[in-house]
């Protein structure tokens, strides 16, 4: 018996590569990922635009400042003297 030449072996390998089943590419997942990222980016842009438009209104700025002051006052009240004692009484 003779051994096949390197050219024949290479041709046989090429045929085997072409006929071997290839795993399917996850194209559906890629498309869903890109669509999801596009929707997320669109939502971020829309929220930023709406926030910019609303906060350009002077009344909305005053309301935002009031909310900010309220939050600051609430946080300061958690560090007020006697707060730990009040928590201890309430938890009993």
N, CA, C and O atoms as a GROMACS GRO file, in nm:
protein
  368
    1UNK      N    1   0.082  -0.118   0.000
    1UNK     CA    2   0.000   0.000   0.000
    1UNK      C    3   0.086   0.124   0.000
    1UNK      O    4   0.191   0.129   0.064
    2UNK      N    5   0.039   0.223  -0.072
    2UNK     CA    6   0.115   0.348  -0.078
    2UNK      C    7   0.047   0.451   0.011
    2UNK      O    8  -0.075   0.449   0.031
    3UNK      N    9   0.126   0.539   0.062
    3UNK     CA   10   0.070   0.646   0.145
    3UNK      C   11   0.028   0.761   0.055
    3UNK      O   12   0.095   0.788  -0.044
    4UNK      N   13  -0.079   0.828   0.088
    4UNK     CA   14  -0.123   0.938   0.003
    4UNK      C   15  -0.024   1.054   0.011
    4UNK      O   16   0.041   1.077   0.112
    5UNK      N   17  -0.016   1.126  -0.098
    5UNK     CA   18   0.075   1.240  -0.102
    5UNK      C   19   0.021   1.352  -0.014
    5UNK      O   20  -0.098   1.352   0.019
    6UNK      N   21   0.106   1.448   0.026
    6UNK     CA   22   0.059   1.559   0.109
    6UNK      C   23  -0.052   1.640   0.043
    6UNK      O   24  -0.138   1.695   0.111
    7UNK      N   25  -0.049   1.648  -0.088
    7UNK     CA   26  -0.154   1.723  -0.158
    7UNK      C   27  -0.288   1.652  -0.141
    7UNK      O   28  -0.390   1.717  -0.117
    8UNK      N   29  -0.287   1.520  -0.152
    8UNK     CA   30  -0.411   1.444  -0.135
    8UNK      C   31  -0.462   1.455   0.008
    8UNK      O   32  -0.582   1.466   0.031
    9UNK      N   33  -0.369   1.450   0.105
    9UNK     CA   34  -0.411   1.462   0.244
    9UNK      C   35  -0.473   1.599   0.271
    9UNK      O   36  -0.574   1.610   0.341
   10UNK      N   37  -0.412   1.705   0.215
   10UNK     CA   38  -0.464   1.840   0.234
   10UNK      C   39  -0.602   1.852   0.170
   10UNK      O   40  -0.692   1.913   0.228
   11UNK      N   41  -0.622   1.796   0.052
   11UNK     CA   42  -0.751   1.801  -0.016
   11UNK      C   43  -0.856   1.725   0.064
   11UNK      O   44  -0.971   1.769   0.074
   12UNK      N   45  -0.817   1.612   0.120
   12UNK     CA   46  -0.912   1.534   0.200
   12UNK      C   47  -0.951   1.611   0.326
   12UNK      O   48  -1.067   1.606   0.369
   13UNK      N   49  -0.855   1.681   0.386
   13UNK     CA   50  -0.885   1.760   0.505
   13UNK      C   51  -0.977   1.876   0.472
   13UNK      O   52  -1.066   1.910   0.550
   14UNK      N   53  -0.957   1.939   0.353
   14UNK     CA   54  -1.045   2.048   0.312
   14UNK      C   55  -1.188   1.999   0.291
   14UNK      O   56  -1.282   2.067   0.330
   15UNK      N   57  -1.203   1.884   0.231
   15UNK     CA   58  -1.336   1.828   0.210
   15UNK      C   59  -1.400   1.796   0.344
   15UNK      O   60  -1.520   1.820   0.363
   16UNK      N   61  -1.323   1.742   0.438
   16UNK     CA   62  -1.378   1.708   0.569
   16UNK      C   63  -1.420   1.835   0.643
   16UNK      O   64  -1.521   1.836   0.713
   17UNK      N   65  -1.342   1.943   0.627
   17UNK     CA   66  -1.378   2.070   0.693
   17UNK      C   67  -1.507   2.128   0.636
   17UNK      O   68  -1.589   2.182   0.709
   18UNK      N   69  -1.524   2.116   0.505
   18UNK     CA   70  -1.643   2.172   0.443
   18UNK      C   71  -1.768   2.091   0.475
   18UNK      O   72  -1.877   2.146   0.481
   19UNK      N   73  -1.753   1.963   0.496
   19UNK     CA   74  -1.870   1.879   0.521
   19UNK      C   75  -1.902   1.866   0.669
   19UNK      O   76  -2.011   1.821   0.705
   20UNK      N   77  -1.810   1.903   0.756
   20UNK     CA   78  -1.835   1.892   0.900
   20UNK      C   79  -1.939   1.996   0.941
   20UNK      O   80  -1.930   2.111   0.898
   21UNK      N   81  -2.036   1.958   1.022
   21UNK     CA   82  -2.137   2.056   1.064
   21UNK      C   83  -2.076   2.159   1.159
   21UNK      O   84  -2.003   2.124   1.252
   22UNK      N   85  -2.106   2.284   1.134
   22UNK     CA   86  -2.056   2.391   1.218
   22UNK      C   87  -2.164   2.429   1.318
   22UNK      O   88  -2.283   2.428   1.286
   23UNK      N   89  -2.124   2.462   1.439
   23UNK     CA   90  -2.226   2.502   1.537
   23UNK      C   91  -2.291   2.633   1.493
   23UNK      O   92  -2.223   2.720   1.439
   24UNK      N   93  -2.420   2.648   1.517
   24UNK     CA   94  -2.487   2.771   1.473
   24UNK      C   95  -2.438   2.890   1.555
   24UNK      O   96  -2.418   2.881   1.676
   25UNK      N   97  -2.421   3.001   1.486
   25UNK     CA   98  -2.378   3.123   1.554
   25UNK      C   99  -2.497   3.181   1.630
   25UNK      O  100  -2.609   3.181   1.578
   26UNK      N  101  -2.475   3.230   1.750
   26UNK     CA  102  -2.587   3.283   1.829
   26UNK      C  103  -2.627   3.423   1.781
   26UNK      O  104  -2.615   3.521   1.855
   27UNK      N  105  -2.675   3.431   1.658
   27UNK     CA  106  -2.708   3.561   1.600
   27UNK      C  107  -2.830   3.622   1.668
   27UNK      O  108  -2.838   3.744   1.682
   28UNK      N  109  -2.925   3.541   1.709
   28UNK     CA  110  -3.045   3.594   1.774
   28UNK      C  111  -3.007   3.662   1.905
   28UNK      O  112  -3.058   3.770   1.937
   29UNK      N  113  -2.919   3.600   1.981
   29UNK     CA  114  -2.876   3.659   2.107
   29UNK      C  115  -2.800   3.789   2.084
   29UNK      O  116  -2.815   3.885   2.160
   30UNK      N  117  -2.718   3.791   1.980
   30UNK     CA  118  -2.644   3.914   1.950
   30UNK      C  119  -2.738   4.027   1.912
   30UNK      O  120  -2.721   4.140   1.956
   31UNK      N  121  -2.837   3.996   1.831
   31UNK     CA  122  -2.934   4.097   1.791
   31UNK      C  123  -3.011   4.148   1.911
   31UNK      O  124  -3.031   4.269   1.926
   32UNK      N  125  -3.056   4.057   1.998
   32UNK     CA  126  -3.128   4.099   2.118
   32UNK      C  127  -3.040   4.184   2.209
   32UNK      O  128  -3.088   4.280   2.269
   33UNK      N  129  -2.914   4.150   2.220
   33UNK     CA  130  -2.822   4.230   2.300
   33UNK      C  131  -2.808   4.371   2.245
   33UNK      O  132  -2.815   4.468   2.320
   34UNK      N  133  -2.790   4.382   2.115
   34UNK     CA  134  -2.776   4.515   2.053
   34UNK      C  135  -2.905   4.596   2.065
   34UNK      O  136  -2.901   4.717   2.088
   35UNK      N  137  -3.018   4.530   2.048
   35UNK     CA  138  -3.147   4.601   2.063
   35UNK      C  139  -3.164   4.648   2.206
   35UNK      O  140  -3.206   4.761   2.230
   36UNK      N  141  -3.132   4.563   2.302
   36UNK     CA  142  -3.141   4.602   2.443
   36UNK      C  143  -3.050   4.718   2.477
   36UNK      O  144  -3.089   4.810   2.548
   37UNK      N  145  -2.928   4.714   2.427
   37UNK     CA  146  -2.835   4.825   2.451
   37UNK      C  147  -2.883   4.954   2.387
   37UNK      O  148  -2.870   5.061   2.445
   38UNK      N  149  -2.940   4.943   2.267
   38UNK     CA  150  -2.992   5.062   2.200
   38UNK      C  151  -3.109   5.121   2.278
   38UNK      O  152  -3.120   5.243   2.292
   39UNK      N  153  -3.197   5.035   2.328
   39UNK     CA  154  -3.310   5.085   2.407
   39UNK      C  155  -3.264   5.148   2.538
   39UNK      O  156  -3.320   5.249   2.581
   40UNK      N  157  -3.164   5.090   2.601
   40UNK     CA  158  -3.109   5.147   2.724
   40UNK      C  159  -3.048   5.284   2.697
   40UNK      O  160  -3.070   5.378   2.773
   41UNK      N  161  -2.972   5.295   2.591
   41UNK     CA  162  -2.912   5.423   2.554
   41UNK      C  163  -3.019   5.526   2.523
   41UNK      O  164  -3.007   5.642   2.562
   42UNK      N  165  -3.123   5.486   2.452
   42UNK     CA  166  -3.233   5.576   2.420
   42UNK      C  167  -3.303   5.624   2.548
   42UNK      O  168  -3.337   5.742   2.559
   43UNK      N  169  -3.324   5.534   2.642
   43UNK     CA  170  -3.389   5.572   2.768
   43UNK      C  171  -3.303   5.670   2.846
   43UNK      O  172  -3.355   5.766   2.904
   44UNK      N  173  -3.173   5.649   2.848
   44UNK     CA  174  -3.083   5.741   2.918
   44UNK      C  175  -3.085   5.878   2.854
   44UNK      O  176  -3.091   5.980   2.924
   45UNK      N  177  -3.081   5.883   2.722
   45UNK     CA  178  -3.084   6.012   2.652
   45UNK      C  179  -3.217   6.084   2.676
   45UNK      O  180  -3.219   6.204   2.700
   46UNK      N  181  -3.327   6.010   2.671
   46UNK     CA  182  -3.458   6.072   2.694
   46UNK      C  183  -3.471   6.125   2.837
   46UNK      O  184  -3.523   6.234   2.858
   47UNK      N  185  -3.424   6.048   2.935
   47UNK     CA  186  -3.432   6.095   3.073
   47UNK      C  187  -3.346   6.219   3.094
   47UNK      O  188  -3.387   6.312   3.163
   48UNK      N  189  -3.228   6.220   3.035
   48UNK     CA  190  -3.142   6.337   3.046
   48UNK      C  191  -3.202   6.459   2.980
   48UNK      O  192  -3.195   6.569   3.034
   49UNK      N  193  -3.262   6.441   2.864
   49UNK     CA  194  -3.325   6.552   2.794
   49UNK      C  195  -3.443   6.607   2.872
   49UNK      O  196  -3.459   6.728   2.885
   50UNK      N  197  -3.526   6.518   2.925
   50UNK     CA  198  -3.642   6.564   3.004
   50UNK      C  199  -3.597   6.635   3.131
   50UNK      O  200  -3.654   6.737   3.168
   51UNK      N  201  -3.496   6.582   3.196
   51UNK     CA  202  -3.445   6.647   3.316
   51UNK      C  203  -3.390   6.785   3.284
   51UNK      O  204  -3.415   6.881   3.358
   52UNK      N  205  -3.318   6.797   3.175
   52UNK     CA  206  -3.262   6.925   3.135
   52UNK      C  207  -3.374   7.025   3.105
   52UNK      O  208  -3.368   7.141   3.148
   53UNK      N  209  -3.476   6.980   3.033
   53UNK     CA  210  -3.586   7.072   2.997
   53UNK      C  211  -3.664   7.116   3.122
   53UNK      O  212  -3.699   7.233   3.135
   54UNK      N  213  -3.691   7.022   3.211
   54UNK     CA  214  -3.768   7.056   3.331
   54UNK      C  215  -3.687   7.147   3.422
   54UNK      O  216  -3.742   7.243   3.478
   55UNK      N  217  -3.560   7.118   3.439
   55UNK     CA  218  -3.480   7.197   3.533
   55UNK      C  219  -3.440   7.333   3.477
   55UNK      O  220  -3.382   7.414   3.550
   56UNK      N  221  -3.469   7.362   3.352
   56UNK     CA  222  -3.448   7.497   3.300
   56UNK      C  223  -3.561   7.591   3.343
   56UNK      O  224  -3.549   7.713   3.331
   57UNK      N  225  -3.669   7.535   3.391
   57UNK     CA  226  -3.781   7.614   3.440
   57UNK      C  227  -3.745   7.667   3.579
   57UNK      O  228  -3.706   7.588   3.665
   58UNK      N  229  -3.758   7.799   3.605
   58UNK     CA  230  -3.721   7.854   3.736
   58UNK      C  231  -3.802   7.794   3.851
   58UNK      O  232  -3.748   7.775   3.960
   59UNK      N  233  -3.929   7.766   3.830
   59UNK     CA  234  -4.009   7.706   3.937
   59UNK      C  235  -3.962   7.566   3.970
   59UNK      O  236  -3.961   7.526   4.086
   60UNK      N  237  -3.921   7.491   3.869
   60UNK     CA  238  -3.871   7.356   3.893
   60UNK      C  239  -3.739   7.361   3.968
   60UNK      O  240  -3.712   7.275   4.051
   61UNK      N  241  -3.657   7.462   3.941
   61UNK     CA  242  -3.532   7.478   4.015
   61UNK      C  243  -3.560   7.504   4.163
   61UNK      O  244  -3.494   7.448   4.250
   62UNK      N  245  -3.660   7.588   4.190
   62UNK     CA  246  -3.694   7.616   4.330
   62UNK      C  247  -3.743   7.489   4.399
   62UNK      O  248  -3.706   7.462   4.513
   63UNK      N  249  -3.824   7.413   4.328
   63UNK     CA  250  -3.874   7.287   4.385
   63UNK      C  251  -3.759   7.190   4.409
   63UNK      O  252  -3.756   7.123   4.512
   64UNK      N  253  -3.664   7.182   4.316
   64UNK     CA  254  -3.547   7.095   4.334
   64UNK      C  255  -3.463   7.138   4.453
   64UNK      O  256  -3.414   7.054   4.528
   65UNK      N  257  -3.448   7.269   4.470
   65UNK     CA  258  -3.372   7.319   4.585
   65UNK      C  259  -3.445   7.285   4.715
   65UNK      O  260  -3.381   7.251   4.815
   66UNK      N  261  -3.577   7.296   4.715
   66UNK     CA  262  -3.655   7.263   4.835
   66UNK      C  263  -3.641   7.115   4.871
   66UNK      O  264  -3.627   7.079   4.988
   67UNK      N  265  -3.646   7.029   4.770
   67UNK     CA  266  -3.630   6.886   4.794
   67UNK      C  267  -3.490   6.858   4.849
   67UNK      O  268  -3.473   6.778   4.941
   68UNK      N  269  -3.390   6.924   4.791
   68UNK     CA  270  -3.253   6.905   4.839
   68UNK      C  271  -3.236   6.948   4.984
   68UNK      O  272  -3.170   6.879   5.062
   69UNK      N  273  -3.296   7.061   5.021
   69UNK     CA  274  -3.288   7.108   5.159
   69UNK      C  275  -3.360   7.011   5.253
   69UNK      O  276  -3.314   6.986   5.364
   70UNK      N  277  -3.472   6.957   5.209
   70UNK     CA  278  -3.547   6.861   5.291
   70UNK      C  279  -3.466   6.735   5.316
   70UNK      O  280  -3.465   6.682   5.426
   71UNK      N  281  -3.398   6.688   5.214
   71UNK     CA  282  -3.316   6.568   5.229
   71UNK      C  283  -3.201   6.597   5.324
   71UNK      O  284  -3.169   6.515   5.410
   72UNK      N  285  -3.137   6.713   5.308
   72UNK     CA  286  -3.027   6.750   5.398
   72UNK      C  287  -3.075   6.758   5.543
   72UNK      O  288  -3.005   6.712   5.634
   73UNK      N  289  -3.192   6.815   5.565
   73UNK     CA  290  -3.246   6.825   5.700
   73UNK      C  291  -3.277   6.687   5.757
   73UNK      O  292  -3.253   6.661   5.875
   74UNK      N  293  -3.329   6.600   5.675
   74UNK     CA  294  -3.358   6.463   5.720
   74UNK      C  295  -3.231   6.388   5.757
   74UNK      O  296  -3.229   6.316   5.857
   75UNK      N  297  -3.127   6.404   5.678
   75UNK     CA  298  -3.001   6.338   5.710
   75UNK      C  299  -2.937   6.397   5.835
   75UNK      O  300  -2.878   6.324   5.915
   76UNK      N  301  -2.950   6.528   5.853
   76UNK     CA  302  -2.893   6.590   5.972
   76UNK      C  303  -2.967   6.544   6.097
   76UNK      O  304  -2.907   6.533   6.204
   77UNK      N  305  -3.096   6.517   6.085
   77UNK     CA  306  -3.172   6.475   6.203
   77UNK      C  307  -3.132   6.335   6.249
   77UNK      O  308  -3.155   6.300   6.365
   78UNK      N  309  -3.074   6.255   6.162
   78UNK     CA  310  -3.030   6.122   6.205
   78UNK      C  311  -2.904   6.129   6.289
   78UNK      O  312  -2.870   6.034   6.359
   79UNK      N  313  -2.832   6.243   6.282
   79UNK     CA  314  -2.710   6.259   6.361
   79UNK      C  315  -2.729   6.354   6.479
   79UNK      O  316  -2.632   6.394   6.543
   80UNK      N  317  -2.852   6.391   6.507
   80UNK     CA  318  -2.879   6.486   6.616
   80UNK      C  319  -2.850   6.421   6.751
   80UNK      O  320  -2.858   6.299   6.765
   81UNK      N  321  -2.817   6.504   6.852
   81UNK     CA  322  -2.793   6.449   6.985
   81UNK      C  323  -2.920   6.384   7.040
   81UNK      O  324  -3.030   6.438   7.025
   82UNK      N  325  -2.905   6.270   7.102
   82UNK     CA  326  -3.017   6.199   7.162
   82UNK      C  327  -3.086   6.102   7.067
   82UNK      O  328  -3.180   6.034   7.108
   83UNK      N  329  -3.042   6.095   6.944
   83UNK     CA  330  -3.108   6.007   6.847
   83UNK      C  331  -3.090   5.860   6.886
   83UNK      O  332  -3.183   5.781   6.872
   84UNK      N  333  -2.972   5.826   6.932
   84UNK     CA  334  -2.948   5.686   6.970
   84UNK      C  335  -3.037   5.644   7.088
   84UNK      O  336  -3.086   5.531   7.092
   85UNK      N  337  -3.057   5.736   7.182
   85UNK     CA  338  -3.142   5.704   7.297
   85UNK      C  339  -3.287   5.685   7.253
   85UNK      O  340  -3.356   5.595   7.302
   86UNK      N  341  -3.333   5.769   7.160
   86UNK     CA  342  -3.470   5.755   7.110
   86UNK      C  343  -3.490   5.623   7.036
   86UNK      O  344  -3.594   5.558   7.049
   87UNK      N  345  -3.391   5.584   6.961
   87UNK     CA  346  -3.398   5.454   6.889
   87UNK      C  347  -3.403   5.340   6.990
   87UNK      O  348  -3.478   5.244   6.972
   88UNK      N  349  -3.324   5.350   7.095
   88UNK     CA  350  -3.322   5.243   7.195
   88UNK      C  351  -3.456   5.231   7.266
   88UNK      O  352  -3.501   5.120   7.295
   89UNK      N  353  -3.522   5.345   7.295
   89UNK     CA  354  -3.652   5.343   7.360
   89UNK      C  355  -3.757   5.284   7.267
   89UNK      O  356  -3.844   5.208   7.309
   90UNK      N  357  -3.749   5.321   7.140
   90UNK     CA  358  -3.849   5.276   7.044
   90UNK      C  359  -3.838   5.126   7.017
   90UNK      O  360  -3.939   5.061   6.990
   91UNK      N  361  -3.718   5.071   7.025
   91UNK     CA  362  -3.699   4.931   6.994
   91UNK      C  363  -3.733   4.839   7.110
   91UNK      O  364  -3.739   4.717   7.091
   92UNK      N  365  -3.756   4.891   7.228
   92UNK     CA  366  -3.788   4.807   7.344
   92UNK      C  367  -3.928   4.755   7.338
   92UNK      O  368  -3.971   4.683   7.428
   0.00000   0.00000   0.00000
